[in-house]
């Protein structure tokens, strides 16, 4: 079970698929030298100092490649999507 950092812990139901993704992520992260154990790093392990700038650059690249419809996409959109998908998954049980 995953618990998010909040004033009050809110557990997230951990599906088999999510567990597989997290395990794969851990295996991939083990291959990258992570300087100082930071969360946001580049592929070479160096720290991303300006996360906002990196995010905007990534969104612009995705829009240009037509992977996103517009550049009005925010990190918070991902959070809402994840919560919605979790609620739907729980309702299907």
Residue, then its C-alpha position, 0 to 999 in steps of 0.5 A: x500500500x502506498x501512502x502519500x505525504x499529507x496532513x492525513x495519510x490517504x492510502x492508494x490501492x496498489x494494483x498488481x499492475x502498479x506494483x509491476x511498474x514500481x518494481x520496474x522503475x526501481x530496477x531502472x533507477x538502480x542503473x542510474x547514478x543518482x547524485x545525492x538521492x534526489x527525486x528529480x534527476x536527468x538521465x545521467x543522474x545529475x540534479x534538475x535544479x529548476x523543475x518548472x523549467x524542465x517541465x515546461x520544456x518537456x510539455x513543449x516537446x510533447x506538444x510539438x510531437x503531437x503527444x499533447x493537445x496543447x501547452x496548458x498541461x500542468x503537473x497537477x493534471x496528472x495528480x487528478x488523473x491518477x486519483x480518478x483512475x484509482x476511484x474507477x479501479x476501486x469501483x470496478x472491484 
